[in-house]
Amino acid sequence: MATTRREPAIPFRVLMRVPVPWVFVLTYLVGAGLERLFPINLRLTGAFVIGTLLFTAGAVVAGWCLLIFRKLRTTTVPGRASAALVTWGPYRFSRNPMYVGLSLAYLGEAGMLRQAWPVLLLPLTIAYLNWVVIPVEEARLQGVFQTEYERYRARVRRWL
């Protein structure tokens, strides 16, 4: 089943030049700024411990994915053609475990610092990834790996 390559709208094409980890960082910084201007006082018992666990788990998953990509000498840049289709390690459970890891680390940081605004903004980053970045990546993978990618896509979910 052939998939047409979907080009994002002009403002999103500019955003596509920003590496995805930096999209998370920039979103978090905006949230931290809003937290400073309009503080939401969170008094959650165990927030630091839970945040630390989330941050650590997310960093491990994202780092593992990055190491796999480096080992296989394939790109981590959305929209660039991949040299290898990764289907092992965390990619057995999610087609986008690097984004899952970054999301967990982001939530963990917010928990450790007891900041609500970054958490409230995270869905914007997830929506951008889900409806702009990932479709471009999937179209490229489909174009390069065709049937192999279709089989992988049929058995592994986009997120979890």
C-alpha positions, 0 to 999 in steps of 0.5 A, a space after each residue: 500500500 503506497 503512502 504519499 509523502 506529506 509536506 507540512 505547512 510552511 510554519 511547520 516546515 520551519 519548525 522541522 528544522 529544529 531538532 526534536 529534543 530542542 522542541 521539548 526544551 523550548 516548550 519546557 522553557 516557555 512553561 518554566 517562564 509561565 510558571 514564574 509569571 503565574 505560579 501554580 503551587 503544587 504540593 504533591 507528596 513524592 513528586 521529586 521521587 516520582 519525577 526522578 524515576 520518570 526522568 531517569 527512565 525517559 533518559 535511559 530509553 531516549 539514550 538507548 535509542 540514540 545509541 542504536 541509531 549511532 551504532 547503525 549510522 542512521 539519521 535521527 533527523 525527521 524527514 531524512 532518509 534512514 539507512 536502517 529500519 530499527 525494529 529491536 530494543 525499545 522499537 519492539 514496543 513503540 515505533 517512536 520510543 525516543 519520543 516516549 523517552 523524551 516525554 517521560 524525561 520532560 514529565 520527570 523534570 517537571 515533577 522534580 521541580 514541581 512545575 505545572 505549566 510545562 506539564 500543561 504545555 506538553 500536549 502541544 509538543 505531543 500533538 506537533 510530533 503526532 500530526 507533523 513530525 511523525 507523518 513525515 518520518 513515516 512517509 520516508 520510512 515507507 518510501 525507503 523500506 516499503 513492505 518491511 516497514 508496512 509489516 513493522 507498522 502493522 505489529 508495533 504501535 506508534 506510541 505505546 
